[in-house]
Amino acid sequence: MRYLILCLGLLVAGNAATAVSNTASSTASAPLTTTLNITVEDLWNIYIGPVQSASINTTVEPTPIPSAQLIPPPQLYYPSYLPGAQIPGLGRNESWSFPKGFWWGVSGASYQVEGAVKVDGRGPSLWDAFTHRAMSVADNQTGDVAINEYYLYKQDIQRIAAMGVQAYSFSISWSRIFPFGNGPINEAGLQHYDDVINTCLEYGIQPQVTIYHWDLPLYLQLSYGGWTSPQIIDDYLAYARVLLERWGDKVSAWYTFNEPISFCGEYPVPDHYFTHTTTIPAIQQPYWCGHYMLLAAAKTYHLARSLNITAPISIKNSGGYKLPRTASPADTLAVQRAWAFNEGWFANPLFLGDYPPLLKNFTSSFLPEFTPEERTLIHGASDYFAHDAYTAAYYMAPDSGIEACLSDPSNSLYPKCYNSTYTLPDSEGGWLIGPASDPNTRWLHKATEWLPAFLHYIQDTWNPPNGIVITEFGMTEPFEAYKTKREDVLTDPLRSAYYHDYVQAMLMAVAEGVKLVGCSAWSIADNLEWTAGFTVKFGLQYVNLTTQERFYKASFFELARLFKTYMQD
């Protein structure tokens, strides 16, 4: 990989940089900097340190799936010599069906599943730095190996095809394509994804690609502050162009960004680990990130159309259904603020033309107004309302009241000025909104009965002309990571119940007129769940992290059975 020039502060580079003395008249406050010739390997060594490698380090050709692994669990199947089981509720409701053309799939993301972080020229990403240096990750786990899908993708695609899955939604690692985020292109990275996409097509699986799922090339954060700088727009567009020109309509659906509220919420990045490149106040940085993200997404959308790519292109939003905790007007207003600062932050510009007024009351003091040309560019730059719709919660006003919060920037809830909980007030019994997931995913409860109302709210509020796609939904089985018997792990009753009720809730919404186009379950297999590491499990398949063997969980069979029952031919 050829050399690039990088400016690094001495406090960041440490003993890797040699100070270049100015003159005695230099001011004491001026930062001391120097230029370095730095390679991808240097970036790894200076900012990340040693990384782990997997014992399997060549691409594995798939082998036949043992027939015993394809037998459904009890309640869905019993051997003929065990008669007498009586299971209610497994029959088809003849009034329900998914519309023709509806698809279902499973999802994954590059940093969470691939591993092989230094293989074939990949540069470090922001999440390599987060997990190795800058964040508290459970059990000090990293994505160095993850579930080694970089070498096992053929087997994984074969396994989901055997379960009747129609689509696989995965993300591209930006730093596999551009190790520095910009500059030289790494052809080895492109060839890897060539084969992933072709393998999907070989097995009759629709490949769906997320262009950006949080793993920003580290160099872009170090050199200009990543998503806090307008420079990111052109670099992202150049990266997206390479992908679009390479795979175009070979990919059945494109997602420009995954959950911008999550990756923009990573700003400001932790102090003392990255070059300080911005003077934007910390409280403003997420909103600048969102602003540049919307412009990058819109330009990418129109670039794709200029390349005659017809596949749908969308942004994946995120959040849960929002209910007032009490009947008070203050809690009703808290719910409105929650919609504005969550889904509305991105959905309003994309589907209605500008930021929500409740959000804009805060951001108008520092964010520029979209020009008429920018509004036109952004409006409609998401074909579907794509949403990672897992759960629901109750919302309420801060203890001090909304107005008091809005007038006090030191309030921990400012500028959103609402609070949330998963329990009703004591006067209503104090009950949970639904069964709790693993303690390390405290935000997630089984609240599937609110999904139809959630989908109606999206359709009624933003009126997406092409419909809604549920791009992620799933459940963590409590304490699954601490179970030692494989059969205990594979029998996952809460996740199975979640999927059963979630799919039925989708069917109810469709019967009531919601235009639902497709859905993708999270996730294809147990993976690195960001700062929770491997201490929580969302996977439809169990992964033995020592041998990297995969095994179907009972929930996967339940999910596949439901779609087989209700999909139209």
Buried (B, 14 or more C-beta within 10 A) or exposed (E): EEEBEBBBBBEBBEEBBEEEEEEEEEEEEEEEBBEBEBBBEBBBBBBBEEBEBBEBBEEBEBEEBEEEEEEBBEBBEBEEEEEEEEEEEEEEEEEBBBEEEBBBBBBBBBBBBBBBBBBBBBBBBBBBBBBBBBBEBBEEBBBBBBBBBBBBBBBBBBBBBBBBBBBBBBBBBBBBBBBBBBBEBBEEBBEBBBEBBEBBBEBEBBBBBBBBBBBBBBBBBBBBBBBBBEBBBEBBBBBBBBBBEBBBEBBBBBBBBBBBBBBBEBBBBEEEBBBBBBEBEEEBBBBBBBBBBBBBBBBBBBBBEEEEBEBBBBBBBBBBBBBBBBEEEBBBBBBBBBBBBBBBBBBBBBBBEBBBEBBBBBBEEEBEEBEEEBBEBBBBBBBBBBBBBBBBBBBBBBEEEBEEBBEBEEBEBBBBBBBBEBBBBEEEEEEBBBEBBBEBBEEBBBBBBBBBBBBBBBBEBBEBEBBBBBBBBBBBBBEBBEBEEEEEBBBBEBBBBBBBBBBBBBBBBBEEEBBBBBBBBBBBBBBBBBBBBBBBBBBBBBBEBEEBEBBBBBBBBBBBBBBEBBBEE
